């Protein structure tokens, strides 16, 4: 079974928003402590949490449309994406 274009787009958009949230957080964490905009950092963390929840929903929909044989590989890929996002949002590369 092929994944629908709509489901693919939803997941791609969700991943893009997660990446943007991580970039904002990483940028704030890279600043000297006295230059950090804590309001912006808090907002970015809240946005990232919201976007991760959206990504989880999009990922579930994506996986439901896959053939059983493809699910394990996709779960591994999704896990890798989330792990990389966590590293980026904590200032690691």
C-alpha positions as CSV (number, residue, x, y, z in Angstrom):
1,X,0.0,0.0,0.0
2,X,1.3,3.4,-0.9
3,X,1.2,6.4,1.4
4,X,-1.2,9.1,0.2
5,X,0.2,12.4,-0.9
6,X,-1.8,14.2,1.9
7,X,-0.2,12.0,4.6
8,X,3.2,12.5,3.1
9,X,2.8,16.2,3.1
10,X,1.4,16.3,6.7
11,X,4.5,14.4,7.9
12,X,6.9,16.6,5.9
13,X,5.3,19.8,7.3
14,X,5.5,18.4,10.8
15,X,9.1,17.5,10.4
16,X,9.9,20.9,9.0
17,X,8.2,22.6,12.0
18,X,10.2,20.4,14.4
19,X,13.4,21.3,12.7
20,X,12.6,25.1,12.9
21,X,11.8,24.8,16.6
22,X,15.1,23.0,17.2
23,X,17.0,25.7,15.3
24,X,15.5,28.5,17.4
25,X,16.3,26.7,20.6
26,X,19.8,25.9,19.5
27,X,20.3,29.5,18.5
28,X,19.3,30.7,22.0
29,X,21.4,28.2,23.8
30,X,24.4,29.2,21.7
31,X,24.3,32.7,23.1
32,X,26.1,34.0,26.1
33,X,23.9,33.6,29.2
34,X,23.3,37.3,29.6
35,X,22.1,37.5,25.9
36,X,19.6,34.6,26.0
37,X,16.0,35.7,25.4
38,X,14.3,33.5,28.0
39,X,10.8,34.3,26.8
40,X,11.8,33.4,23.2
41,X,13.4,30.2,24.5
42,X,10.3,29.2,26.6
43,X,8.1,30.0,23.6
44,X,10.4,27.9,21.3
45,X,10.3,25.0,23.8
46,X,6.5,25.1,24.0
47,X,6.3,25.3,20.2
48,X,8.6,22.4,19.8
49,X,6.6,20.3,22.3
50,X,3.4,21.1,20.3
51,X,5.1,20.3,17.0
52,X,6.5,17.0,18.3
53,X,2.9,16.0,19.3
54,X,1.7,17.0,15.8
55,X,4.6,15.0,14.3
56,X,3.6,12.0,16.4
57,X,0.1,12.1,15.0
58,X,1.3,12.5,11.4
59,X,3.8,9.7,11.9
60,X,1.1,7.4,13.2
61,X,-1.0,8.2,10.1
62,X,2.0,7.6,7.9
63,X,2.8,4.2,9.4
64,X,-0.9,3.1,9.2
65,X,-0.7,3.4,5.4
66,X,2.5,1.4,5.1
67,X,2.7,-2.3,4.3
68,X,3.6,-4.4,7.3
69,X,7.1,-5.1,5.9
70,X,7.9,-1.4,5.7
71,X,6.8,-0.4,9.2
72,X,9.9,-1.5,11.1
73,X,12.2,0.4,8.9
74,X,10.0,3.5,9.1
75,X,9.8,3.3,12.9
76,X,13.6,3.2,12.9
77,X,13.8,6.2,10.6
78,X,11.3,8.2,12.7
79,X,13.2,7.4,15.9
80,X,16.4,8.6,14.2
81,X,14.7,11.9,13.2
82,X,13.5,12.5,16.8
83,X,16.9,11.6,18.3
84,X,18.6,14.1,15.9
85,X,16.0,16.7,16.8
86,X,16.6,16.3,20.5
87,X,20.4,16.6,20.0
88,X,19.9,19.8,17.9
89,X,17.5,21.4,20.4
90,X,20.1,20.8,23.2
91,X,22.9,22.4,21.3
92,X,24.6,19.2,20.2
93,X,25.3,18.3,16.6
